[in-house]
C-alpha cells in the first residue's frame, strides 16, 4: 500500500493517519475534508496533501471513510465510479448494517469492508487526534462473508490494524449493531438523559456534587451531530436496549420501595461486571 486517502480528517481519521505513520507507513497520506480542517491537518503534519474527493479516490490504495454515517452512505456510489479496481474502501461508522447494505448495493468495481474502531471520545477535530488512540482498543470488521477477509488488500489492511496496536474482532453487521446498542449507545443515552434531567431541576444547579456526577455525565458532552445518525440507523436495537434498561430501573424502584437492603445483590453483580471491564483494559 502506497497511498492512503482519509475522508474526514477529524479525531478518528487524523488519529489513523498519525498511527499509520508511527507504525512505519511511508507512503502518501491524502486528506479530504473541509478547508479549515485540511489547513490544520497540514500544519500539524497529519496529512501530506489535499485532493478533491474524486482525485483522492482515483489515487488511493486504501480509502478510509472517517465520516458520520449518512455522509458515508451518500458517497459510496460516487466512490464506486472513482476508485481503482484494486483499491479497498473501508469505513469507521458506529453502526454497520445500513452502511454494509448500501455498500453491497453500490460497490462493484472494488472491495468494501465495514469497520468500527471503538476508540472514540468526546473531543472532536484534528487537534484531538493522537497516534496512540487505537492502541489496545477493539477494531471490529464486518465482512459480509469470510471470503472477503482473504483478499490481498484486506490482509494488508488487517496487518496495519495490528501494527497500530488495535485488536481485531470479526462480527456480522447485524450482530455488531445489536451489541453496541447495549454497550455503547445505551451508555450514551443514559448519560445524556441524566444530564438533561438534572439541568431541569434546581438540584442540578446547586453546586453540590462530587466526581461521581462528573463521571456519570462525561458522555453527555458528546455532540448530536454524530449521534443523530447513529440512533437513526440503529433505532430498533437501541429501543430494545432502552426497554431493558428502563425495566431494570423500574425493578430498582420497586425493590427500593419494598426493602432497600435487597439492592445489595444488584450492587454486588454490578461491581463484578465493572471490575471485569476494567480487568480487560476498557
N, C-alpha and C positions, 0 to 999 in steps of 0.2 A: 504493500500500500504506500503510494507516494503522495497522494493528495487527499486531504480531509476537508470537507465543506460543512461548516456548522451553521445551521439555520436557527437563529435565535441565540445571540452571544450574551446570555444573561448568566445567572448563577450556575445552572447546570451545564449549559453549553460552554461557558467560559471555563468552568472547572474541568470539563472534559478535555478542552484544549490544553490547559496547564498540566493536567495529569498525564496526558499523552506525551508532552514534551519531557516531563520529568521521568517518564518511563523509557525514554530513548527514541521517540519518534522524531525523525529528522526530515520528514517531508514538509510539504507546504500546507499551511492551515489557512483556509479561506473563511471569511466571515460574511454572513448575510443577515443584516439586522437594520434597525433604524439608524439614521445618520449619526445621531448623538452617541448611540451605543458603539457604533463602529469606530468613531473618533476615539472614544475612551479605550476601547479594546486595543486599538493600535498603539495608543500612548502607553498602555500597561504591558505591551508585548504579548498579549493573549493570542492574537492572530497575526498573520503575516501580510494579508491582503484582503481588500474588499472587492467583491464582484457582485453583479446582479444575480438574482436567483437563477435565471436561465444559464448564465455563464458559469456559475458555480456548479450547477448540476451537470452541465456538459463536460466539466473538467474533472470532477471528483471521482475517486475510487470508493470513498465512503461518504454518504450523505447522512448527516446526523441532525435529526429534526428535534431541536430542543425548544419547541414552541408550545403554546397552550393547545389543548386538544382540538378545538374546532379549526384553528389555522392548520394544524397537521392534516386533518381530514380534507380541508379545502385545497391543499396544494398537491395532493397525491396524484391527481390526474395530470397536472402540468409536469410533474417530475417524471411520469412515465413517458412523456413525449421527449423530455430533455436528457434524461440520464443515459449513460453508456450501458450497453448490454451486460458488461461485466461488473457494473457497479453494484454496491449494496446500499439499500436505503434502510435506515433504522430510526426509531423514534424513542422519546423518553416519556410518553404520555402516562399519566397516573391512572387512567383506565385503558383497557386494551380491546374490549370487544368491538366497540364502534370503529376504532382505528384499523384493527386487523381485518374486519369485514370490508371496510371501504378499500383497503389495500388489495384484498382479493378481487374486488370488482374492477379496480382501475390499474393496478401494476401488472404489466405483462412483458415488458421489454427487459426488465432486470429483476433482481430479487429484493423482496422486502422482508424484514424480520422485526417483529414488535419487541420493544424493550421497555423496562421501567427500572431505573436505578433508584433505590429507596434511600436517597441521600439529601433530600431537600431540607430546607429550614426556612425560618420566617423572612430573613433578609432576601432581597431581590436585586438583580442587576449585576453587571460585570464586575463592579467594585467589590462585591461579596464573594467572587469566585476564588477558589483556592485549590491547589494541586492535590491536597490530601483529602478532598471531600468524599471520595469514593472508597477510601481505604477502610477495609473491614466491613463495608456496607454491602447489603444484598443487591444484586443486579439481576432482575428477573427477565428472562427471554421467553417469548410466547410464540413459538413456531406453530404453524397450522398442521405440520406433520414432522415426524422425526427426521425424514429425509432432508428437510430444509437445513438441518444442522450440519450436514455433510458437505456442503458446497465449499470450495476453496475460500471464497470471500467470508463466509460465516466462520470457518475455522480460524482464519486470521483475526477476525474481529473478536472472537472469544479469547484468543491469545492476548490481545491488547486489554481486554477486560481483566484478565488475570494480572497483567503487568501493572495496571493502575491500582491493584490491590483490592478490587471488588470480589465478591463471592457470587458466582453464577448459580442461579436456580432456574430450572425449566418448568413452566406451567402452561396449561391451556389458557387462552384468553378469558373464557368464562369463569374458570376456577380462580384465576388471578383477581378478577373483579369481585367475585363473591368474598374472597378472603380479605382484600384490602378495604372492602366496605366495613368490615368489623375492626380491622387492626389499624386503619389509617383514617378513613372518612368519618367513622363514628367518633373517635377521639377529637377530631377537629370540630365536629358539630357539638359535642358535649362541652368543650372549652368555650366555643362561641356562644352557646346558649347560657352558660353560667355568667359570662361577662356581660351579655346583653341583659339578663335578668337583673344583675346587680347594678347595672347602670340606671335602671328604672326604680331602684329602691334607695332610700336615704342611707341605709347601712353601707351601701357600696361606696358612698362618697364621704363616709365618716372619718376616714383616715386611720381607722382601727383595722389593721391587717398585718399578717406576717408573711414569711416566704412561701407558705403553702398556697396562698392566693396567687402569688406571682407565678409559681409553678403551674397551677391549675389553669391559668389564663394565658399561658405562653402561646398556645396555638391560636388564640383569638387575635393575635397580631397579624395573622395571615390575611391575604387580600382576596376578596370575592372575584377579582378579575381572573384569578387562577381557579378558584373553587367552583365558580359557576358552571363551567364546562364539565368539571369532574362530577358534580352532583347530577347534572342533566344526563350525562351518558352512563351513569351507574345508578339511576334513580331507584329501580326495583330492589337491587341488593342493599342499597343504603336504607330504604324504607324498612326492609326486613330486619336489618341491624338495629335501627331505631326502635322498632317494636319490641325487640328483645331487651334493649336497654331500658325502655320505659317500663316494661314488665318487672325488671329487676328493681328499679326504683320504687315501684308500687309495692313490691314484696318487702323492701326495706321499710317503707312507711307502715305497712301492716304489722310487721314484727316489732317495730319501734313502739307502736301503739299498744300492742299486747304485752310484750315482755322484752324491754331493751337489752337485757343480758343475753338473749338468744342471738343477737347480732354478732356475738363472738365468733361463731363458726364462719360467718362471711368475712370478717376481718382476717381470720387465720388463712382461709382459702385465698383471699386477695393478696395477702403478704407472700404466700408461697409463689403465686403467679408472678408478682412483681420482682421477687428475688430471682426467679428463673430467668426473667427477661434480662436482668442486669448481669447475670452469670453468662448470658450469651453475648454480652457486649452491646446490647441495644441501647 
